[in-house]
């Protein structure tokens, strides 16, 4: 595994590494080669790279044809341009026939607002795909986990969406930690006052919040939920059943993402209070850390919400 920094670079390195031993791996680009940091992939494996230009709908259609021919295509571009502009194609020509197409959406969440702002920040992507049958939705927390999530996606039958970031997310995991298919990884077990669940690129802040709470006598368990609407949520249910209360934190709209997923599991299996932290408005331009703090994702505010919810 070569050295890389950020979720975009992690994607590119993963498909480069896979293509070295698997000639079925394809990258379909809707003019996103540079955005996906995949220029080296095209240079090393030109026969496994397809460029369709600025046409996300065409990219999905081409990928569906490649998958129907027995190949494993990855379509990568900005998360919203994919899940919004090409939503119909993802639904009808990939999910409905359950084809083996993999999607990687970058700039999801708030943290990509440094250059482009609201037009290139996407916090509705999980909610959109949660409504489409057959999709597996992977939400790695950082670059190292994105690398392993992309490789895991290639092994999962059917449509897979990997939610990637902007390159401004902070790494939490070591590079050799695999992507767990359990759907959750417990990272702190300080106590059962609250089950504090994170999804996506705020995990570093959630872990800091847990440490702050511990210093103030509140003992929480922190879980990184890396699959949304998992087909087998048994490990998530185990964590839920041990908890007195639950707080979810996600760099996504509160509707349709982690909070909605956990609330559904709780209501149907083990009713208890759930507090959802996420976005309720559009974002804006600004430095990644400043934006995260402004929209309530500071470690201190997360800790305050947990305490207020006790």
N, C-alpha and C positions, 0 to 999 in steps of 0.2 A: 504494500500500500504506500503510494507516494505521499509526500507531505502536501496538505492543502489547508486552506482557511476559509470557512464559510460554507453555507449550504449549497450555493451554486457550484462552487469548485468541487464540493463533495460529490454532487451529481455527476459532473464531468469525469472525475477520476473513477467513479464506480463503473460507468459504462465503458470507459477505456479498459479498465481491468477485466471486465466481463468479455469484451469483444476479443481480447487476446486469445481466449480459448473457446469462444462460442460465436460462430459466424452467423447465428440467427439474430443476434442483438442488432437492432436498427435504431437510428435516431432520426426522427422526422421533425424538421425545423420550419416553423412559419416565420422566417426571417429572425430567428432567435438564437442563432449560433453563438454570437458574441455575448448576448444576455445570459445564456446558459453556461458561459465559460467553456464551450465545447469545441473551440477552434482546433485544438490539438486532436480531438477525436476525428474530425473531418480530415485532418492531414494524415493521421495514422491509418484510418479505416474508411477511405473515400467510397468504397463500394457498399458500406453500411450506413451511409448518410444520404438523406433525401431532403432537398430544399424545395419548398413550395412557395416561398415568398410570403408577403403579409396577408395570409389567408388561413386563419385558425380552423375554419370549417373544412377547408380542403385538406389541411394537415390531418384532421381526425378521420376524414374519409379515406385518405391514402393509408393511414395506419390500420384502419379496419381491413382494407384489402390485403395489406402485408400480413396481418394476423390470420386472416382467412387462408393465406397461403402457407401457414405453418411457421412464420417468423415471429419474433418478439420485439415489436416496435415500442419505442419510448417517444412520446410527444412532450416537448418541454417548452414552456413560455410563461409569460406572466399569468398568475393564477386566474385573475378575473377575465382576461382576454380569452382564456380557455373555457372556464366553466360558465361564463355568461354568453360570449359571442358564439361559442360552438356547443352550447348546452344541448340543443336538439340533436346534433350529430353524435355527441357522447351518449345520449340516451338511446337513440333509435338505431344507430349503426354500430355501436359497440356494446352497450349494456344489454339491449334487448336480445341480440344473438349471443351474448355472453362471450365476446371475443377477448383474446389475450392481449389487450392493449394497455400500456402503462403510461400514466400521465404524471408529469412533475410540474407543479405550479409554483413559480417563484414570486417574491415580493408579497407573499401573504402576510397579513397582519399590519400593524402600525409602523414597524421599524423601518420600512422603506420610504418613509416620507421625507427623507433628507434632500433628495433631488427632485422628486416629482409630485409628492403630495397626494391628494385624495384620488386622483385619476389612476394612480399606480399603487394604491394601497388596497388590499382586498381582504375583507373580513366577513365575506358572505359565502366563500367557496365551499366550506364544509356543509353549511346549511343547504346549499343547492344540491350537492351530490348525495346528501343524506336522504333525499327524497327519491333517488333513482335506485331501483333494485340492482343487485349483483355487484355493486361497487364495494371494494375494500378500501378504506380510507386510513392512511398511515400519517401520523403527525409527529415526526421526530423533533426533538427539542433543540438540536444544534447541528453543527457540521458533521462531527463524527457519527452521530446517529443517522443523519441523512444518508451518508455513504452506505451504511449497513441497511437502511430502509430501501434504498434503490436496488441493492442486490437482493434483498428479500422479496421485493416486488416482482422481480423476474422469476421467482420460484412459486409465486402464488397464482393459481389458475384464475383466469378471467380478468376483468377490468380492475385496475388498481390506481388510486390517486395518492401521490406522495406530496405532502404539503411542505414546501421549502420556503426559505426566507430571502432576505435581501443581502446577506453578508455582514449585517451589523448585529447579529445575535451573538451572545456570549456562550462559549463552549462550557458545558458542564461535565460531559462524559470524556473518559479516556478513549483513544482511537480504536483500541482493541475490544471494547465492550460491544457484544453483538446486539442486534435489534431483537427484543423479545417478542414472540408471537403470543405471549400471554395477554397482551393488551394493557398491562400495567407493570411498572417496576417500583417497588417501595424503596425510597432513598433515605428516609428518616423514620425512625420509630421511637420518638420521644414519649409517646403516650397516646391515650385514646380520647382526650378532651374533644378533638375535632379531627376528622379525616380531611386533609388539605390536598386537593387534587389539582394538578397542573396539566395543561396540554399546549404544546408548542413552545414558543420562544420566550416565555416568561419564567421558565423553570428556575433559572438562577436567582430571580427575585423571590420566588416562592420559598426556596431553600433558605435564603437570608431571613425571610419573614419567620420561618420556623425557629431559627436560632434566636431571633429577637423575642419571640413568644416564650421560648424556654427560659430565657433570662428573666422573664416576668412571671414565671410560675405557671405558664400555660403549656401543656405538653401535647403536641400534635404528631400525627403520622402523615408523611408526605408521599404521595404517589404520582409518578409520571405516567399519565394515560396516553399511550402512543398509538392506539387504534380506536377510532370512533365507530360506534355501532358494530362492535366486533361480533362475528358470527358465534364465537364462544366466549361469553363474558364471565365465565365462572370465577376467574381470579379477581376480577373487579368486584364481583358479588361477595367474595370472601372478605375483601377489605371493607366493603359497605356494611356487612353484618357485624363487624367488630367496632364500628364507629357509633358514637353518640349523636354527633351532628356532622354535617359535611359542608365544606366550602369549595367551590370550583373556581379556578382562575384560568382565563383563556384570552389570548390575543385574537379574538374573533367576536363577532356579534353574539350577544347572549342567546339568540334564537338559532337553534339548529346545530349547535356545536357541542362542546364538552358538557356544558350545563344541562342542555336538553337531554343528552344521552344519559347522564347520570340520574337526572330527575326521573326519566322513564324507568330505569332499572330500579330506583328506590320505590317509586309508586307501585310498581308491579310485583316487587319481591320483599321489601323490608321498609315500610314507610317510616320516615324520620325527616327532620328539617334539613333542607338544602338551600344554601345561599349561593347565588351565582354572581361571579364577578366577570364582567366582560364589557364589550362596547355596546352602547345604546344609540350612538350618533355616528356621523361620518368623522373621519380623522382630518388632519391638516398637515401642512408641511412643517418640518422641524427636525432637529437632531433626534436620533433614535432614543437616546436615554431621556431627553427632555420630554418627548412625546409620551413615552411610557409612564413617566411620573405624572404628567398632566392628566392622563386618562385613568389614573388610579392604580397603576401597577408598581408603585414604589413599594419596597419591602415593608416600610413603616405603615403605609396605608393598608396593605394586605393584612399585616398583623393586627391593626386596629379593627378591621372588619371581622376578623376571626374572634377577637375579644368581645366585640359588640354582639356577636352572634351566639355567644355562650349562654 
